Amino acid sequence: MRTRGVLVVGDGPAGCAAAIAAARAGCEVTMVGSGRARPVPECASLAALGLLDWLAPELATEPQIWLDAPTQAGRAVDRGQLDGGLRAAAVRAGVDYRHMAAAGLRPAMVSGRVVGMTGGGLDVEDRWVIDASGVNGWLRRHLRLEEVIDSRPWWLQRGFGTRIAEQGDPSFNIASHGWLWRRATASGCIWTALSSMRGGAVNWPSGMQPTGRIWLEKRHWRHLRCASGAGYFVCGDAAGYLDPATGDGLRFALESGARAGGLAAAALRWSERASVASALYADWVLQTYRAGRAALVDIYERAGLQVR
Protein backbone atom coordinates (compact mmCIF):
# COMPACT_ATOMS: atom_id res chain seq x y z
CA MET A 1 0.00 0.00 0.00
CA ARG A 2 1.41 3.38 -1.08
CA THR A 3 1.26 6.42 1.19
CA ARG A 4 0.37 9.82 -0.27
CA GLY A 5 -0.45 13.21 1.16
CA VAL A 6 -3.69 13.94 -0.71
CA LEU A 7 -6.08 11.81 -2.76
CA VAL A 8 -8.44 13.51 -5.23
CA VAL A 9 -11.41 11.55 -6.61
CA GLY A 10 -12.57 13.18 -9.84
CA ASP A 11 -10.65 14.70 -12.74
CA GLY A 12 -12.90 17.54 -13.89
CA PRO A 13 -12.12 21.24 -13.23
CA ALA A 14 -12.72 20.95 -9.47
CA GLY A 15 -10.56 17.84 -9.11
CA CYS A 16 -7.74 19.23 -11.25
CA ALA A 17 -7.79 22.53 -9.32
CA ALA A 18 -7.59 20.64 -6.02
CA ALA A 19 -4.76 18.43 -7.26
CA ILE A 20 -2.72 21.32 -8.66
CA ALA A 21 -3.18 23.44 -5.51
CA ALA A 22 -2.14 20.57 -3.22
CA ALA A 23 0.85 19.68 -5.40
CA ARG A 24 2.02 23.30 -5.48
CA ALA A 25 1.82 23.33 -1.69
CA GLY A 26 4.33 20.49 -1.61
CA CYS A 27 2.03 17.49 -1.17
CA GLU A 28 2.28 14.16 -2.92
CA VAL A 29 -1.02 13.92 -4.78
CA THR A 30 -2.90 11.07 -6.42
CA MET A 31 -5.85 11.97 -8.66
CA VAL A 32 -8.19 9.31 -10.03
CA GLY A 33 -10.82 9.83 -12.70
CA SER A 34 -12.41 8.35 -15.77
CA GLY A 35 -10.93 10.86 -18.21
CA ARG A 36 -14.35 11.69 -19.65
CA ALA A 37 -14.21 14.38 -22.32
CA ARG A 38 -17.50 15.87 -23.54
CA PRO A 39 -17.20 18.72 -26.08
CA VAL A 40 -20.03 20.64 -24.40
CA PRO A 41 -19.95 24.41 -25.01
CA GLU A 42 -19.92 26.60 -21.90
CA CYS A 43 -18.94 30.13 -20.92
CA ALA A 44 -16.12 30.85 -18.49
CA SER A 45 -16.73 34.03 -16.47
CA LEU A 46 -13.97 36.57 -15.89
CA ALA A 47 -13.54 35.15 -12.38
CA ALA A 48 -13.14 31.65 -13.82
CA LEU A 49 -10.61 32.91 -16.38
CA GLY A 50 -8.60 34.51 -13.57
CA LEU A 51 -8.48 31.22 -11.69
CA LEU A 52 -7.45 29.36 -14.86
CA ASP A 53 -4.61 31.84 -15.35
CA TRP A 54 -3.39 31.02 -11.85
CA LEU A 55 -3.79 27.26 -12.14
CA ALA A 56 -2.63 26.70 -15.72
CA PRO A 57 -1.71 29.95 -17.53
CA GLU A 58 -0.54 28.04 -20.61
CA LEU A 59 -4.15 27.10 -21.41
CA ALA A 60 -4.96 30.67 -22.47
CA THR A 61 -2.92 30.21 -25.65
CA GLU A 62 -4.23 26.77 -26.64
CA PRO A 63 -6.68 27.54 -29.47
CA GLN A 64 -8.51 24.19 -29.39
CA ILE A 65 -9.93 25.06 -25.95
CA TRP A 66 -11.55 28.37 -26.84
CA LEU A 67 -14.51 29.12 -29.09
CA ASP A 68 -14.07 32.92 -29.16
CA ALA A 69 -11.90 35.76 -27.89
CA PRO A 70 -12.17 36.98 -24.27
CA THR A 71 -14.66 39.78 -23.54
CA GLN A 72 -16.05 41.50 -20.46
CA ALA A 73 -18.68 38.74 -20.41
CA GLY A 74 -16.06 35.98 -20.25
CA ARG A 75 -15.06 33.48 -22.90
CA ALA A 76 -16.75 30.54 -24.63
CA VAL A 77 -15.01 27.23 -24.03
CA ASP A 78 -15.07 23.62 -25.21
CA ARG A 79 -15.35 21.75 -21.90
CA GLY A 80 -13.86 18.55 -23.25
CA GLN A 81 -10.72 20.38 -24.38
CA LEU A 82 -10.55 22.41 -21.18
CA ASP A 83 -10.79 19.32 -18.99
CA GLY A 84 -8.03 17.64 -20.99
CA GLY A 85 -5.83 20.71 -20.66
CA LEU A 86 -6.33 20.86 -16.90
CA ARG A 87 -5.48 17.16 -16.52
CA ALA A 88 -2.25 17.70 -18.45
CA ALA A 89 -1.47 20.71 -16.22
CA ALA A 90 -2.02 18.55 -13.12
CA VAL A 91 0.45 15.97 -14.43
CA ARG A 92 2.99 18.72 -15.13
CA ALA A 93 2.53 19.88 -11.53
CA GLY A 94 3.63 16.43 -10.35
CA VAL A 95 0.24 14.82 -9.74
CA ASP A 96 0.04 11.02 -10.04
CA TYR A 97 -2.99 10.80 -12.35
CA ARG A 98 -4.70 7.39 -12.64
CA HIS A 99 -7.48 6.61 -15.15
CA MET A 100 -10.08 4.84 -13.03
CA ALA A 101 -13.85 5.17 -12.63
CA ALA A 102 -15.02 6.04 -9.12
CA ALA A 103 -17.78 3.41 -9.27
CA GLY A 104 -15.49 0.60 -8.08
CA LEU A 105 -13.79 2.61 -5.32
CA ARG A 106 -14.64 2.91 -1.65
CA PRO A 107 -13.36 5.29 1.03
CA ALA A 108 -11.00 3.72 3.56
CA MET A 109 -12.04 4.49 7.15
CA VAL A 110 -10.18 4.38 10.47
CA SER A 111 -12.08 5.28 13.66
CA GLY A 112 -14.71 7.21 11.73
CA ARG A 113 -12.15 9.18 9.74
CA VAL A 114 -11.63 9.01 5.98
CA VAL A 115 -7.99 8.06 5.39
CA GLY A 116 -7.89 6.99 1.75
CA MET A 117 -9.40 4.69 -0.81
CA THR A 118 -9.67 1.00 -1.59
CA GLY A 119 -10.80 -0.94 -4.64
CA GLY A 120 -10.05 -1.04 -8.32
CA GLY A 121 -6.68 -2.65 -7.73
CA LEU A 122 -5.27 0.60 -6.33
CA ASP A 123 -5.25 0.95 -2.53
CA VAL A 124 -4.06 4.39 -1.46
CA GLU A 125 -3.68 5.38 2.15
CA ASP A 126 -3.92 9.14 2.57
CA ARG A 127 -4.42 11.54 5.39
CA TRP A 128 -6.82 13.76 3.40
CA VAL A 129 -9.30 12.93 0.65
CA ILE A 130 -10.94 15.43 -1.71
CA ASP A 131 -14.17 14.39 -3.43
CA ALA A 132 -14.57 16.16 -6.78
CA SER A 133 -16.71 13.44 -8.36
CA GLY A 134 -19.49 15.77 -9.59
CA VAL A 135 -23.22 15.40 -9.06
CA ASN A 136 -22.86 11.62 -8.57
CA GLY A 137 -21.36 12.36 -5.15
CA TRP A 138 -18.85 9.58 -4.41
CA LEU A 139 -18.43 10.34 -0.70
CA ARG A 140 -22.06 11.39 -0.27
CA ARG A 141 -23.23 7.96 -1.38
CA HIS A 142 -20.68 5.96 0.61
CA LEU A 143 -20.83 8.01 3.82
CA ARG A 144 -24.53 8.86 3.48
CA LEU A 145 -23.81 12.56 3.84
CA GLU A 146 -26.91 14.71 4.27
CA GLU A 147 -27.96 16.44 1.07
CA VAL A 148 -30.54 19.21 0.64
CA ILE A 149 -32.62 19.16 -2.57
CA ASP A 150 -33.52 22.79 -3.07
CA SER A 151 -35.69 23.03 -6.20
CA ARG A 152 -38.00 21.26 -8.58
CA PRO A 153 -36.32 19.22 -11.33
CA TRP A 154 -34.94 21.25 -14.23
CA TRP A 155 -34.20 20.01 -17.73
CA LEU A 156 -31.10 21.57 -19.25
CA GLN A 157 -30.03 21.58 -22.87
CA ARG A 158 -26.77 22.86 -24.36
CA GLY A 159 -25.44 23.06 -27.86
CA PHE A 160 -24.34 25.09 -30.84
CA GLY A 161 -26.54 27.17 -33.10
CA THR A 162 -26.76 29.67 -35.91
CA ARG A 163 -25.83 33.27 -35.19
CA ILE A 164 -28.32 36.14 -35.08
CA ALA A 165 -26.43 39.35 -35.76
CA GLU A 166 -29.21 41.76 -34.82
CA GLN A 167 -29.59 40.54 -31.23
CA GLY A 168 -27.54 41.72 -28.28
CA ASP A 169 -24.70 39.47 -27.22
CA PRO A 170 -24.81 37.60 -24.98
CA SER A 171 -28.60 37.41 -24.56
CA PHE A 172 -30.71 35.94 -21.76
CA ASN A 173 -34.45 35.52 -22.30
CA ILE A 174 -36.55 34.20 -19.41
CA ALA A 175 -40.25 33.37 -19.11
CA SER A 176 -42.54 31.41 -16.78
CA HIS A 177 -41.56 28.07 -18.36
CA GLY A 178 -37.78 28.50 -18.57
CA TRP A 179 -35.02 30.48 -20.21
CA LEU A 180 -32.62 30.61 -23.15
CA TRP A 181 -29.07 32.01 -23.00
CA ARG A 182 -27.07 32.61 -26.15
CA ARG A 183 -23.56 33.88 -26.93
CA ALA A 184 -22.12 34.53 -30.38
CA THR A 185 -18.92 32.78 -31.47
CA ALA A 186 -16.81 33.02 -34.61
CA SER A 187 -18.73 30.16 -36.25
CA GLY A 188 -22.25 30.82 -34.94
CA CYS A 189 -23.30 30.73 -31.30
CA ILE A 190 -23.41 28.56 -28.21
CA TRP A 191 -26.58 28.28 -26.15
CA THR A 192 -28.02 26.86 -22.95
CA ALA A 193 -31.74 26.39 -22.28
CA LEU A 194 -33.60 25.48 -19.09
CA SER A 195 -37.14 24.18 -18.90
CA SER A 196 -39.37 23.43 -15.92
CA MET A 197 -41.06 20.69 -17.96
CA ARG A 198 -39.62 17.48 -19.30
CA GLY A 199 -39.52 17.68 -23.07
CA GLY A 200 -40.30 21.40 -22.96
CA ALA A 201 -39.69 23.06 -26.32
CA VAL A 202 -37.05 25.77 -26.57
CA ASN A 203 -38.47 29.12 -27.67
CA TRP A 204 -35.96 29.83 -30.43
CA PRO A 205 -35.64 33.45 -31.60
CA SER A 206 -36.56 34.12 -35.20
CA GLY A 207 -33.70 33.08 -37.47
CA MET A 208 -31.94 30.89 -34.91
CA GLN A 209 -31.81 27.12 -34.86
CA PRO A 210 -29.61 24.51 -33.16
CA THR A 211 -26.86 22.81 -35.11
CA GLY A 212 -25.20 19.49 -34.33
CA ARG A 213 -25.51 17.57 -31.10
CA ILE A 214 -27.65 18.72 -28.15
CA TRP A 215 -26.65 17.69 -24.61
CA LEU A 216 -29.61 17.06 -22.26
CA GLU A 217 -29.46 16.74 -18.46
CA LYS A 218 -31.92 16.61 -15.57
CA ARG A 219 -30.79 18.60 -12.54
CA HIS A 220 -31.94 19.96 -9.17
CA TRP A 221 -30.53 22.77 -7.10
CA ARG A 222 -28.84 20.88 -4.29
CA HIS A 223 -26.05 21.08 -1.72
CA LEU A 224 -24.46 19.08 1.06
CA ARG A 225 -25.42 20.13 4.56
CA CYS A 226 -21.68 20.06 5.38
CA ALA A 227 -19.05 19.86 2.62
CA SER A 228 -16.18 18.70 4.83
CA GLY A 229 -15.51 16.34 7.69
CA ALA A 230 -12.91 14.17 9.38
CA GLY A 231 -10.25 13.61 6.74
CA TYR A 232 -12.12 14.97 3.71
CA PHE A 233 -13.31 17.94 1.68
CA VAL A 234 -16.02 17.91 -1.00
CA CYS A 235 -15.81 20.42 -3.87
CA GLY A 236 -17.40 21.39 -7.17
CA ASP A 237 -20.78 19.94 -8.13
CA ALA A 238 -20.32 17.21 -5.50
CA ALA A 239 -20.61 19.94 -2.84
CA GLY A 240 -23.36 22.05 -4.38
CA TYR A 241 -25.11 22.70 -7.67
CA LEU A 242 -27.14 25.61 -9.05
CA ASP A 243 -28.23 25.85 -12.66
CA PRO A 244 -26.11 27.72 -15.24
CA ALA A 245 -28.16 30.93 -14.92
CA THR A 246 -25.69 31.89 -12.17
CA GLY A 247 -23.01 32.15 -14.87
CA ASP A 248 -20.53 31.00 -12.25
CA GLY A 249 -20.49 27.19 -12.15
CA LEU A 250 -17.00 26.85 -13.56
CA ARG A 251 -15.69 29.51 -11.20
CA PHE A 252 -17.15 27.67 -8.20
CA ALA A 253 -15.66 24.36 -9.36
CA LEU A 254 -12.19 25.87 -9.75
CA GLU A 255 -12.27 27.95 -6.57
CA SER A 256 -13.73 25.26 -4.33
CA GLY A 257 -11.18 22.78 -5.68
CA ALA A 258 -8.26 25.15 -5.16
CA ARG A 259 -9.45 25.99 -1.63
CA ALA A 260 -9.88 22.31 -0.76
CA GLY A 261 -6.43 21.43 -2.11
CA GLY A 262 -4.75 24.26 -0.24
CA LEU A 263 -6.56 23.50 3.00
CA ALA A 264 -5.76 19.79 2.77
CA ALA A 265 -2.08 20.68 2.40
CA ALA A 266 -2.30 23.01 5.41
CA ALA A 267 -4.03 20.30 7.46
CA LEU A 268 -1.16 17.94 6.73
CA ARG A 269 1.34 20.45 8.07
CA TRP A 270 -0.66 21.68 11.06
CA SER A 271 -2.97 18.87 12.13
CA GLU A 272 -4.09 20.81 15.21
CA ARG A 273 -5.74 23.33 12.88
CA ALA A 274 -7.49 20.79 10.68
CA SER A 275 -10.89 21.05 12.37
CA VAL A 276 -10.88 24.83 12.03
CA ALA A 277 -9.91 24.62 8.35
CA SER A 278 -12.68 22.09 7.77
CA ALA A 279 -15.31 24.26 9.46
CA LEU A 280 -14.25 27.40 7.57
CA TYR A 281 -14.38 25.58 4.24
CA ALA A 282 -17.83 24.11 4.92
CA ASP A 283 -19.15 27.54 5.88
CA TRP A 284 -17.70 29.14 2.73
CA VAL A 285 -19.35 26.52 0.52
CA LEU A 286 -22.71 26.95 2.24
CA GLN A 287 -22.64 30.77 2.16
CA THR A 288 -21.56 30.76 -1.50
CA TYR A 289 -24.45 28.45 -2.36
CA ARG A 290 -26.98 30.50 -0.40
CA ALA A 291 -25.91 33.76 -2.05
CA GLY A 292 -26.19 32.23 -5.52
CA ARG A 293 -29.56 30.69 -4.73
CA ALA A 294 -30.98 33.95 -3.39
CA ALA A 295 -29.95 35.77 -6.57
CA LEU A 296 -31.54 33.11 -8.78
CA VAL A 297 -34.77 33.02 -6.76
CA ASP A 298 -35.11 36.77 -7.21
CA ILE A 299 -34.64 36.52 -10.99
CA TYR A 300 -36.98 33.54 -11.33
CA GLU A 301 -39.74 34.97 -9.17
CA ARG A 302 -39.79 38.21 -11.16
CA ALA A 303 -40.22 36.13 -14.33
CA GLY A 304 -42.93 33.93 -12.80
CA LEU A 305 -40.72 30.84 -13.00
CA GLN A 306 -41.50 28.60 -10.02
CA VAL A 307 -38.49 27.22 -8.17
CA ARG A 308 -40.42 24.43 -6.39
C-alpha positions in Angstrom: 0.0 0.0 0.0 1.4 3.4 -1.1 1.3 6.4 1.2 0.4 9.8 -0.3 -0.5 13.2 1.2 -3.7 13.9 -0.7 -6.1 11.8 -2.8 -8.4 13.5 -5.2 -11.4 11.6 -6.6 -12.6 13.2 -9.8 -10.6 14.7 -12.7 -12.9 17.5 -13.9 -12.1 21.2 -13.2 -12.7 21.0 -9.5 -10.6 17.8 -9.1 -7.7 19.2 -11.2 -7.8 22.5 -9.3 -7.6 20.6 -6.0 -4.8 18.4 -7.3 -2.7 21.3 -8.7 -3.2 23.4 -5.5 -2.1 20.6 -3.2 0.8 19.7 -5.4 2.0 23.3 -5.5 1.8 23.3 -1.7 4.3 20.5 -1.6 2.0 17.5 -1.2 2.3 14.2 -2.9 -1.0 13.9 -4.8 -2.9 11.1 -6.4 -5.8 12.0 -8.7 -8.2 9.3 -10.0 -10.8 9.8 -12.7 -12.4 8.3 -15.8 -10.9 10.9 -18.2 -14.3 11.7 -19.6 -14.2 14.4 -22.3 -17.5 15.9 -23.5 -17.2 18.7 -26.1 -20.0 20.6 -24.4 -19.9 24.4 -25.0 -19.9 26.6 -21.9 -18.9 30.1 -20.9 -16.1 30.8 -18.5 -16.7 34.0 -16.5 -14.0 36.6 -15.9 -13.5 35.2 -12.4 -13.1 31.6 -13.8 -10.6 32.9 -16.4 -8.6 34.5 -13.6 -8.5 31.2 -11.7 -7.4 29.4 -14.9 -4.6 31.8 -15.4 -3.4 31.0 -11.9 -3.8 27.3 -12.1 -2.6 26.7 -15.7 -1.7 29.9 -17.5 -0.5 28.0 -20.6 -4.1 27.1 -21.4 -5.0 30.7 -22.5 -2.9 30.2 -25.7 -4.2 26.8 -26.6 -6.7 27.5 -29.5 -8.5 24.2 -29.4 -9.9 25.1 -25.9 -11.5 28.4 -26.8 -14.5 29.1 -29.1 -14.1 32.9 -29.2 -11.9 35.8 -27.9 -12.2 37.0 -24.3 -14.7 39.8 -23.5 -16.1 41.5 -20.5 -18.7 38.7 -20.4 -16.1 36.0 -20.3 -15.1 33.5 -22.9 -16.7 30.5 -24.6 -15.0 27.2 -24.0 -15.1 23.6 -25.2 -15.3 21.8 -21.9 -13.9 18.5 -23.2 -10.7 20.4 -24.4 -10.5 22.4 -21.2 -10.8 19.3 -19.0 -8.0 17.6 -21.0 -5.8 20.7 -20.7 -6.3 20.9 -16.9 -5.5 17.2 -16.5 -2.3 17.7 -18.4 -1.5 20.7 -16.2 -2.0 18.6 -13.1 0.4 16.0 -14.4 3.0 18.7 -15.1 2.5 19.9 -11.5 3.6 16.4 -10.4 0.2 14.8 -9.7 0.0 11.0 -10.0 -3.0 10.8 -12.3 -4.7 7.4 -12.6 -7.5 6.6 -15.1 -10.1 4.8 -13.0 -13.9 5.2 -12.6 -15.0 6.0 -9.1 -17.8 3.4 -9.3 -15.5 0.6 -8.1 -13.8 2.6 -5.3 -14.6 2.9 -1.7 -13.4 5.3 1.0 -11.0 3.7 3.6 -12.0 4.5 7.1 -10.2 4.4 10.5 -12.1 5.3 13.7 -14.7 7.2 11.7 -12.1 9.2 9.7 -11.6 9.0 6.0 -8.0 8.1 5.4 -7.9 7.0 1.8 -9.4 4.7 -0.8 -9.7 1.0 -1.6 -10.8 -0.9 -4.6 -10.0 -1.0 -8.3 -6.7 -2.6 -7.7 -5.3 0.6 -6.3 -5.2 0.9 -2.5 -4.1 4.4 -1.5 -3.7 5.4 2.2 -3.9 9.1 2.6 -4.4 11.5 5.4 -6.8 13.8 3.4 -9.3 12.9 0.7 -10.9 15.4 -1.7 -14.2 14.4 -3.4 -14.6 16.2 -6.8 -16.7 13.4 -8.4 -19.5 15.8 -9.6 -23.2 15.4 -9.1 -22.9 11.6 -8.6 -21.4 12.4 -5.2 -18.9 9.6 -4.4 -18.4 10.3 -0.7 -22.1 11.4 -0.3 -23.2 8.0 -1.4 -20.7 6.0 0.6 -20.8 8.0 3.8 -24.5 8.9 3.5 -23.8 12.6 3.8 -26.9 14.7 4.3 -28.0 16.4 1.1 -30.5 19.2 0.6 -32.6 19.2 -2.6 -33.5 22.8 -3.1 -35.7 23.0 -6.2 -38.0 21.3 -8.6 -36.3 19.2 -11.3 -34.9 21.2 -14.2 -34.2 20.0 -17.7 -31.1 21.6 -19.2 -30.0 21.6 -22.9 -26.8 22.9 -24.4 -25.4 23.1 -27.9 -24.3 25.1 -30.8 -26.5 27.2 -33.1 -26.8 29.7 -35.9 -25.8 33.3 -35.2 -28.3 36.1 -35.1 -26.4 39.3 -35.8 -29.2 41.8 -34.8 -29.6 40.5 -31.2 -27.5 41.7 -28.3 -24.7 39.5 -27.2 -24.8 37.6 -25.0 -28.6 37.4 -24.6 -30.7 35.9 -21.8 -34.5 35.5 -22.3 -36.5 34.2 -19.4 -40.3 33.4 -19.1 -42.5 31.4 -16.8 -41.6 28.1 -18.4 -37.8 28.5 -18.6 -35.0 30.5 -20.2 -32.6 30.6 -23.2 -29.1 32.0 -23.0 -27.1 32.6 -26.2 -23.6 33.9 -26.9 -22.1 34.5 -30.4 -18.9 32.8 -31.5 -16.8 33.0 -34.6 -18.7 30.2 -36.3 -22.2 30.8 -34.9 -23.3 30.7 -31.3 -23.4 28.6 -28.2 -26.6 28.3 -26.2 -28.0 26.9 -22.9 -31.7 26.4 -22.3 -33.6 25.5 -19.1 -37.1 24.2 -18.9 -39.4 23.4 -15.9 -41.1 20.7 -18.0 -39.6 17.5 -19.3 -39.5 17.7 -23.1 -40.3 21.4 -23.0 -39.7 23.1 -26.3 -37.0 25.8 -26.6 -38.5 29.1 -27.7 -36.0 29.8 -30.4 -35.6 33.5 -31.6 -36.6 34.1 -35.2 -33.7 33.1 -37.5 -31.9 30.9 -34.9 -31.8 27.1 -34.9 -29.6 24.5 -33.2 -26.9 22.8 -35.1 -25.2 19.5 -34.3 -25.5 17.6 -31.1 -27.6 18.7 -28.2 -26.7 17.7 -24.6 -29.6 17.1 -22.3 -29.5 16.7 -18.5 -31.9 16.6 -15.6 -30.8 18.6 -12.5 -31.9 20.0 -9.2 -30.5 22.8 -7.1 -28.8 20.9 -4.3 -26.0 21.1 -1.7 -24.5 19.1 1.1 -25.4 20.1 4.6 -21.7 20.1 5.4 -19.1 19.9 2.6 -16.2 18.7 4.8 -15.5 16.3 7.7 -12.9 14.2 9.4 -10.3 13.6 6.7 -12.1 15.0 3.7 -13.3 17.9 1.7 -16.0 17.9 -1.0 -15.8 20.4 -3.9 -17.4 21.4 -7.2 -20.8 19.9 -8.1 -20.3 17.2 -5.5 -20.6 19.9 -2.8 -23.4 22.0 -4.4 -25.1 22.7 -7.7 -27.1 25.6 -9.0 -28.2 25.8 -12.7 -26.1 27.7 -15.2 -28.2 30.9 -14.9 -25.7 31.9 -12.2 -23.0 32.2 -14.9 -20.5 31.0 -12.3 -20.5 27.2 -12.2 -17.0 26.8 -13.6 -15.7 29.5 -11.2 -17.1 27.7 -8.2 -15.7 24.4 -9.4 -12.2 25.9 -9.7 -12.3 28.0 -6.6 -13.7 25.3 -4.3 -11.2 22.8 -5.7 -8.3 25.2 -5.2 -9.4 26.0 -1.6 -9.9 22.3 -0.8 -6.4 21.4 -2.1 -4.7 24.3 -0.2 -6.6 23.5 3.0 -5.8 19.8 2.8 -2.1 20.7 2.4 -2.3 23.0 5.4 -4.0 20.3 7.5 -1.2 17.9 6.7 1.3 20.5 8.1 -0.7 21.7 11.1 -3.0 18.9 12.1 -4.1 20.8 15.2 -5.7 23.3 12.9 -7.5 20.8 10.7 -10.9 21.0 12.4 -10.9 24.8 12.0 -9.9 24.6 8.4 -12.7 22.1 7.8 -15.3 24.3 9.5 -14.3 27.4 7.6 -14.4 25.6 4.2 -17.8 24.1 4.9 -19.1 27.5 5.9 -17.7 29.1 2.7 -19.4 26.5 0.5 -22.7 27.0 2.2 -22.6 30.8 2.2 -21.6 30.8 -1.5 -24.4 28.5 -2.4 -27.0 30.5 -0.4 -25.9 33.8 -2.0 -26.2 32.2 -5.5 -29.6 30.7 -4.7 -31.0 33.9 -3.4 -29.9 35.8 -6.6 -31.5 33.1 -8.8 -34.8 33.0 -6.8 -35.1 36.8 -7.2 -34.6 36.5 -11.0 -37.0 33.5 -11.3 -39.7 35.0 -9.2 -39.8 38.2 -11.2 -40.2 36.1 -14.3 -42.9 33.9 -12.8 -40.7 30.8 -13.0 -41.5 28.6 -10.0 -38.5 27.2 -8.2 -40.4 24.4 -6.4 
